Amino acid sequence: MWKTCHRVVPKDATAGCGGSEGPSLKWMPRPTRSFTPEAIYHIIARGNRRQPIFLGDLDCRLFLEILRRVVVERQWTVHSYCLMPNHYHLLLETRTADLSPGMREVNGAYAQWFNRLHGFVGHVFQGRFKAILVASDWHLLELTRYMATNPSRAGLCDSPGLWQWSSYPWLITERAEGFAPSSKLLALFGNDESSARNAMRRFVEDK
């Protein structure tokens, strides 16, 4: 696991930006984002000011349990995921155009628990999550490879299959933390499960 990092948050960090002599600020509401139903999105969320959002295994387990609950309730499909110290990646498919409220549930619930567990205050995530529409099966595979190799490229583990907070170990061994992703990715490599797992491993690790 990664080294534990600690954030120092001033007690007055939530104080207002201006005093009685400061400028008067008028906040505009965020524009509403629209999402396509029955589509796959690459979701990215980062820690505020690039600070850690996962300080250890307990945080990772908590996040994945919150994600699993929302996915079940909203009938989403998770094709791949990868948790990194200061950000995470998801490949999510939704049945309806409910990505925004669902991700608010995930990030909002996790942020509350994260601050409560570690005695922090203030924002955990850097603004809203980023969502990129996945254009094709090949795009889906390329993103899966990128996500699977992210921890090893960052020096967090020696090979993609050793990072327990990714869905990739589930795809090649069926043994990992968290929960299993959908079977869609393996199905792209054929109907025989064993051969598909080997093909997935070669696709991710032999490049």
C-alpha positions in Angstrom: 0.0 0.0 0.0 1.1 3.6 -0.5 2.7 5.7 2.2 0.3 7.4 4.5 0.0 11.1 3.8 -1.5 13.6 6.2 -3.3 16.8 5.4 -3.1 19.9 7.6 -6.3 21.8 7.5 -6.4 25.2 9.3 -9.3 25.6 11.7 -10.4 28.7 10.0 -10.2 27.2 6.5 -14.0 27.5 6.0 -14.1 31.2 6.9 -15.5 33.6 4.3 -13.3 35.1 1.6 -14.2 38.7 2.4 -14.9 40.6 5.6 -17.0 43.7 6.0 -14.5 45.6 3.9 -14.0 42.9 1.3 -15.5 42.7 -2.1 -19.1 41.6 -2.5 -19.2 38.3 -4.4 -22.2 37.0 -6.3 -22.0 33.3 -6.9 -23.5 31.9 -10.1 -25.0 28.4 -10.1 -23.1 25.7 -11.9 -24.4 24.9 -15.4 -26.4 21.7 -15.6 -24.6 18.9 -17.4 -26.6 16.4 -19.5 -25.7 12.8 -20.0 -26.9 10.2 -22.4 -28.8 7.1 -21.0 -27.4 3.6 -21.8 -23.9 5.0 -22.4 -20.5 4.3 -20.9 -18.5 7.1 -19.3 -14.9 7.4 -18.1 -15.3 9.0 -14.7 -12.3 10.8 -13.0 -12.4 12.5 -9.6 -9.4 14.1 -8.0 -8.5 15.2 -4.5 -8.8 18.9 -3.7 -5.5 20.7 -4.4 -4.2 17.3 -5.5 -4.2 16.0 -1.9 -4.9 12.3 -1.0 -8.4 11.0 -1.0 -7.4 7.5 0.2 -5.0 7.3 3.2 -5.1 3.5 3.5 -7.0 0.2 2.9 -9.9 1.2 5.1 -10.6 4.3 2.9 -10.5 2.2 -0.2 -12.9 -0.4 1.2 -15.3 2.3 2.3 -15.3 4.0 -1.1 -15.9 0.8 -3.0 -18.8 -0.2 -0.6 -20.4 3.2 -1.1 -19.9 2.9 -4.9 -21.3 -0.7 -4.9 -24.4 0.5 -3.0 -25.2 3.3 -5.4 -24.5 1.1 -8.4 -27.0 -1.5 -7.2 -29.7 1.1 -6.3 -29.4 2.9 -9.7 -28.9 -0.3 -11.7 -25.6 0.9 -13.1 -22.9 -1.3 -14.5 -19.2 -1.0 -13.5 -16.9 -2.2 -16.3 -13.6 -1.2 -14.6 -12.3 0.9 -11.7 -8.9 1.9 -10.2 -8.3 3.8 -7.0 -5.1 5.8 -6.7 -3.9 7.8 -3.7 -5.2 11.2 -4.9 -7.8 10.3 -7.6 -9.9 7.5 -9.0 -11.0 6.2 -12.4 -14.3 4.4 -13.2 -15.8 3.0 -16.4 -19.6 3.3 -15.7 -22.6 2.4 -17.8 -25.9 3.9 -16.8 -29.5 2.9 -17.7 -30.9 6.4 -17.5 -29.4 9.9 -17.5 -28.8 9.9 -13.8 -25.0 10.1 -13.7 -24.8 13.5 -12.0 -27.1 12.7 -9.0 -25.6 9.2 -8.6 -22.0 10.5 -8.5 -23.0 13.2 -6.1 -24.2 10.4 -3.8 -20.9 8.6 -4.2 -18.6 11.5 -3.7 -20.8 13.2 -1.1 -21.1 10.2 1.1 -17.5 9.3 0.9 -16.3 12.8 1.6 -18.4 12.9 4.8 -17.0 9.6 6.0 -13.5 10.5 5.0 -13.5 13.8 7.0 -15.2 12.1 9.9 -12.7 9.2 10.1 -9.6 11.4 9.8 -10.7 14.5 11.6 -10.6 16.8 8.5 -12.9 19.6 7.4 -13.5 21.2 4.0 -13.6 19.9 0.5 -12.2 16.4 -0.3 -12.7 16.5 -4.0 -11.5 19.0 -6.6 -14.8 20.3 -7.9 -17.1 18.1 -9.9 -16.2 14.7 -11.3 -15.0 14.6 -14.9 -17.0 12.4 -17.3 -15.9 11.4 -20.8 -18.2 9.5 -23.2 -16.6 6.2 -24.3 -16.9 6.1 -28.0 -16.4 2.4 -28.9 -15.4 -1.0 -27.6 -11.8 -0.3 -28.6 -11.9 3.0 -26.7 -13.2 1.0 -23.7 -10.3 -1.5 -23.9 -7.7 1.3 -24.3 -9.1 3.0 -21.2 -9.1 -0.3 -19.3 -5.4 -0.8 -20.1 -4.6 2.7 -19.1 -6.4 2.3 -15.8 -4.9 -1.1 -15.0 -1.3 0.1 -15.6 -1.7 3.4 -13.8 -0.5 2.0 -10.4 2.5 0.3 -11.8 3.5 3.3 -13.9 3.2 5.4 -10.7 5.6 3.0 -8.9 2.9 1.8 -6.4 3.3 -1.8 -7.4 5.5 -4.0 -9.6 2.8 -5.1 -12.1 -0.9 -4.3 -12.8 -2.1 -7.5 -11.3 -0.7 -6.7 -7.9 -2.7 -3.6 -7.3 -5.6 -4.7 -5.1 -7.6 -1.5 -5.5 -8.3 -2.0 -9.2 -10.8 -4.3 -10.9 -8.0 -5.6 -13.2 -7.1 -8.5 -10.8 -10.7 -9.6 -10.9 -10.5 -9.8 -14.7 -7.4 -12.0 -14.8 -7.8 -14.1 -11.5 -11.2 -13.5 -10.0 -9.4 -12.7 -6.7 -9.2 -9.1 -5.4 -10.5 -6.6 -3.0 -13.6 -4.6 -3.8 -16.1 -6.2 -6.2 -16.1 -7.8 -9.5 -16.6 -5.7 -12.7 -19.0 -6.7 -15.4 -18.1 -9.5 -17.9 -18.3 -7.2 -20.9 -14.5 -6.7 -21.2 -13.7 -10.4 -21.1 -16.4 -11.0 -23.6 -14.6 -8.8 -26.1 -11.8 -11.4 -26.1 -14.0 -14.4 -26.7 -16.5 -16.8 -25.2 -14.0 -19.1 -23.5 -13.4 -17.6 -20.0 -9.9 -18.9 -19.5 -8.6 -17.9 -22.9 -10.3 -14.5 -22.5 -8.5 -13.9 -19.2 -5.1 -14.8 -20.8 -5.8 -12.5 -23.7 -6.7 -9.7 -21.4 -3.5 -10.1 -19.5 -1.4 -10.0 -22.7 -3.4 -7.0 -23.9 -2.7 -5.0 -20.7 0.8 -6.2 -19.8 2.7 -7.1 -23.0 2.8 -3.6 -24.4 
